Amino acid sequence: MTPHVVELTGVSQRYGDVVALADTNLVIGRGELVAIVGPSGSGKSTMLNIMGTLSRPTSGHVRVDGHAVEELSDRELSALRAGTIGFVFQQFHLTAGIPVLDSVADGLLYSGTPRAKRRRLAETALRRVGLGHRLYHEPHQLSGGEKQRVAIARAVLGDPPLLLADEPTGALDSRSGATVLELLHELNEAGTTVVVITHDRDVAGSLPREVRLKDGRIEHDSTAGRIEHDSTAARELAATASGAER
């Protein structure tokens, strides 16, 4: 098992003349709870997409759970996402008229898992996030905080080692937001590596590690000393691998 879940080494992302992410080095260790914070346009969403293997960078090296992303085919990337990464978004993406048990179970719809087992796993995930009493409720019967907990249950259904949460409290009132953050802490304490993408400095400040982005660059990392050491090691590893290929 690799000690790091995510390693970005010299990663840049360009869209024409626009530099969304510039020469970024970032290591996220297994079991960390990290906030990626910055204003709109700072590169947060780009970093999320790259860490989640939803897009490939223009340059640089990305490793997720020990896998070199640039070496994987699109099919292999899909398999890596399915087994390694859970996504939580600001919008809950729950279908009207569908009980939450089935909404969560549908997260395994294309895994080949039989329907009865999918529903059993979904029930376990919903109980894990404190919604065992809401299994057959439909989205319109839930509060905003409960809807976000359903989304989190769906994201952790396969017990992925990495959870990427994009503005998970952005659509919630302060009380519901605090409940969701508490749940993310609990999932982290149970062993899940959690990365929270946010523009909210208060949310970021409540987490153990804060990585602050501005104009596509990391301007602050609250564990900069250790992470710089790890990033240097990652760059040396990438250089060694590149030399071996030649």
C-alpha positions as CSV (number, residue, x, y, z in Angstrom):
1,M,0.0,0.0,0.0
2,T,1.5,3.4,-1.0
3,P,1.8,6.0,1.7
4,H,0.3,8.7,-0.6
5,V,-3.2,8.7,-2.2
6,V,-2.5,11.6,-4.5
7,E,0.8,12.9,-5.9
8,L,0.9,15.8,-8.3
9,T,4.4,16.6,-9.7
10,G,5.0,19.6,-11.9
11,V,1.3,19.6,-13.0
12,S,0.0,22.3,-15.3
13,Q,-3.2,22.7,-17.1
14,R,-3.7,25.1,-20.0
15,Y,-6.8,26.0,-21.9
16,G,-5.5,27.9,-24.9
17,D,-3.7,31.0,-23.5
18,V,-5.3,30.5,-20.1
19,V,-3.2,28.8,-17.4
20,A,-5.6,27.2,-15.0
21,L,-2.9,25.4,-13.0
22,A,0.8,26.1,-13.1
23,D,3.7,23.7,-12.2
24,T,1.9,22.3,-9.2
25,N,3.5,19.9,-6.7
26,L,1.2,18.4,-4.1
27,V,1.2,15.3,-2.0
28,I,-1.8,14.1,0.0
29,G,-1.0,11.3,2.4
30,R,-3.2,8.4,3.1
31,G,-5.6,9.2,5.9
32,E,-5.3,13.0,5.6
33,L,-8.2,15.5,5.8
34,V,-7.3,18.4,3.6
35,A,-9.0,21.6,2.4
36,I,-8.2,23.1,-1.0
37,V,-9.3,26.7,-0.7
38,G,-9.3,29.7,-3.0
39,P,-11.5,32.2,-4.7
40,S,-13.4,31.6,-8.0
41,G,-10.9,31.1,-10.8
42,S,-8.0,30.1,-8.5
43,G,-7.7,26.6,-10.0
44,K,-9.7,24.6,-7.4
45,S,-12.0,22.9,-9.9
46,T,-9.1,22.1,-12.2
47,M,-7.2,20.5,-9.4
48,L,-10.3,18.5,-8.4
49,N,-10.7,17.2,-11.9
50,I,-7.1,16.2,-12.2
51,M,-7.0,14.5,-8.7
52,G,-10.2,12.7,-9.6
53,T,-8.8,11.6,-13.0
54,L,-11.7,13.4,-14.7
55,S,-9.2,15.2,-16.9
56,R,-5.5,14.8,-17.8
57,P,-3.1,17.6,-17.2
58,T,-1.3,19.4,-20.1
59,S,2.0,18.5,-18.5
60,G,3.4,16.9,-15.3
61,H,2.8,13.6,-13.5
62,V,-0.2,12.4,-11.5
63,R,-0.3,9.4,-9.3
64,V,-3.5,8.2,-7.6
65,D,-3.4,5.4,-5.1
66,G,0.0,4.4,-6.6
67,H,-1.2,4.4,-10.2
68,A,0.5,6.6,-12.8
69,V,-2.4,8.2,-14.4
70,E,-0.6,9.1,-17.7
71,E,0.0,5.4,-18.2
72,L,-3.6,4.3,-18.0
73,S,-6.1,4.0,-20.8
74,D,-9.5,5.6,-20.5
75,R,-11.1,2.3,-19.6
76,E,-8.4,1.8,-16.9
77,L,-9.0,5.3,-15.6
78,S,-12.7,4.6,-15.3
79,A,-12.0,1.4,-13.3
80,L,-9.6,3.4,-11.1
81,R,-12.3,6.0,-10.4
82,A,-14.9,3.4,-9.7
83,G,-12.8,1.6,-7.1
84,T,-10.7,4.3,-5.6
85,I,-12.5,7.7,-5.7
86,G,-15.8,8.9,-4.3
87,F,-17.2,12.3,-5.4
88,V,-19.5,14.6,-3.5
89,F,-20.7,17.8,-5.3
90,Q,-22.5,20.9,-4.1
91,Q,-25.6,19.9,-6.1
92,F,-27.0,16.6,-4.7
93,H,-27.9,14.9,-8.0
94,L,-30.9,13.1,-6.5
95,T,-33.7,12.0,-8.8
96,A,-37.2,13.2,-7.9
97,G,-39.6,10.4,-7.0
98,I,-36.8,7.9,-6.3
99,P,-36.4,6.7,-2.6
100,V,-32.9,7.5,-1.3
101,L,-32.1,3.8,-0.8
102,D,-32.4,3.2,-4.6
103,S,-30.6,6.5,-5.4
104,V,-27.6,5.3,-3.4
105,A,-27.9,1.7,-4.7
106,D,-27.8,3.0,-8.2
107,G,-24.2,4.0,-7.6
108,L,-23.3,0.4,-8.2
109,L,-25.6,-0.1,-11.1
110,Y,-22.8,-0.7,-13.6
111,S,-20.6,-2.8,-11.3
112,G,-22.4,-6.1,-12.0
113,T,-23.5,-6.3,-8.4
114,P,-26.9,-8.0,-8.0
115,R,-29.8,-5.6,-7.1
116,A,-30.4,-7.2,-3.7
117,K,-26.8,-6.8,-2.7
118,R,-26.7,-3.2,-4.0
119,R,-29.6,-2.4,-1.8
120,R,-28.0,-4.0,1.2
121,L,-24.8,-2.1,0.7
122,A,-26.8,1.1,0.2
123,E,-28.6,0.6,3.4
124,T,-25.3,0.1,5.3
125,A,-23.9,3.3,3.7
126,L,-27.1,5.3,4.6
127,R,-26.9,4.0,8.2
128,R,-23.3,5.0,8.3
129,V,-24.2,8.6,7.6
130,G,-27.0,8.6,10.1
131,L,-29.9,8.2,7.7
132,G,-31.2,4.7,8.6
133,H,-34.6,6.3,9.4
134,R,-34.8,7.9,5.9
135,L,-34.3,4.8,3.6
136,Y,-37.6,5.1,1.8
137,H,-38.0,8.9,1.8
138,E,-37.9,10.8,-1.5
139,P,-35.7,13.8,-2.0
140,H,-38.5,16.4,-1.5
141,Q,-39.0,14.9,2.0
142,L,-35.4,15.6,3.0
143,S,-33.7,18.7,4.3
144,G,-30.7,20.1,2.5
145,G,-28.3,18.6,5.0
146,E,-30.0,15.2,4.7
147,K,-29.7,15.4,0.9
148,Q,-26.0,16.0,1.1
149,R,-25.6,13.1,3.5
150,V,-27.4,10.9,0.9
151,A,-24.8,12.1,-1.6
152,I,-22.0,11.3,0.7
153,A,-23.5,7.8,1.3
154,R,-23.5,7.2,-2.4
155,A,-19.9,8.4,-2.7
156,V,-18.6,6.0,0.0
157,L,-20.7,3.1,-1.1
158,G,-17.7,1.1,-2.3
159,D,-15.6,2.3,0.6
160,P,-13.1,4.2,-1.6
161,P,-9.8,5.3,0.0
162,L,-10.2,8.8,-1.4
163,L,-13.2,11.1,-1.1
164,L,-13.3,14.4,-3.1
165,A,-15.9,16.8,-1.9
166,D,-16.5,19.8,-4.1
167,E,-18.1,22.7,-2.0
168,P,-20.1,20.1,0.1
169,T,-21.5,22.8,2.4
170,G,-22.0,25.5,-0.3
171,A,-25.8,25.0,-0.7
172,L,-26.4,24.5,3.0
173,D,-27.3,26.7,6.0
174,S,-24.6,26.9,8.7
175,R,-26.2,24.2,11.0
176,S,-26.5,21.7,8.2
177,G,-23.0,22.6,6.9
178,A,-21.6,21.9,10.3
179,T,-23.3,18.5,10.4
180,V,-21.8,17.6,7.0
181,L,-18.3,18.7,8.1
182,E,-18.7,16.6,11.2
183,L,-19.6,13.6,9.1
184,L,-16.5,14.1,6.9
185,H,-14.4,14.2,10.0
186,E,-16.0,10.9,11.1
187,L,-15.3,9.3,7.7
188,N,-11.7,10.5,7.9
189,E,-11.3,9.1,11.4
190,A,-12.5,5.7,10.0
191,G,-9.7,5.7,7.5
192,T,-10.9,7.6,4.4
193,T,-8.7,10.3,2.9
194,V,-10.9,13.3,2.5
195,V,-10.2,16.4,0.3
196,V,-12.6,19.3,0.5
197,I,-12.7,21.9,-2.2
198,T,-14.1,25.2,-0.9
199,H,-14.0,28.9,-1.3
200,D,-15.0,29.3,2.4
201,R,-12.0,30.2,4.5
202,D,-13.9,29.2,7.7
203,V,-14.5,25.7,6.4
204,A,-10.9,25.4,5.3
205,G,-9.6,26.7,8.7
206,S,-11.6,24.0,10.5
207,L,-9.7,21.2,8.8
208,P,-6.3,19.9,9.8
209,R,-4.5,20.9,6.6
210,E,-5.2,23.9,4.4
211,V,-3.8,24.3,0.8
212,R,-4.5,27.7,-0.6
213,L,-4.6,28.4,-4.3
214,K,-4.4,31.7,-6.1
215,D,-4.2,32.2,-9.9
216,G,-3.4,28.6,-10.5
217,R,-0.6,28.3,-8.0
218,I,-0.3,27.1,-4.4
219,E,0.4,30.2,-2.4
220,H,0.2,28.5,1.0
221,D,0.3,25.0,2.5
222,S,-0.1,24.6,6.2
223,T,2.2,21.6,6.2
224,A,4.6,23.0,3.7
225,G,7.8,21.7,5.2
226,R,6.8,18.1,5.2
227,I,5.0,18.3,1.9
228,E,7.9,20.0,0.2
229,H,10.1,17.1,1.3
230,D,7.5,14.6,-0.1
231,S,7.1,16.6,-3.3
232,T,10.9,16.6,-3.9
233,A,10.9,12.8,-3.4
234,A,8.0,12.6,-5.9
235,R,9.9,14.7,-8.5
236,E,13.0,12.5,-8.0
237,L,10.9,9.4,-8.5
238,A,9.4,10.8,-11.7
239,A,12.8,11.8,-13.0
240,T,14.2,8.3,-12.3
241,A,11.2,6.7,-14.1
242,S,11.7,9.0,-17.1
243,G,15.4,8.1,-17.3
244,A,14.6,4.4,-17.1
245,E,12.2,4.8,-20.0
246,R,14.9,6.4,-22.2
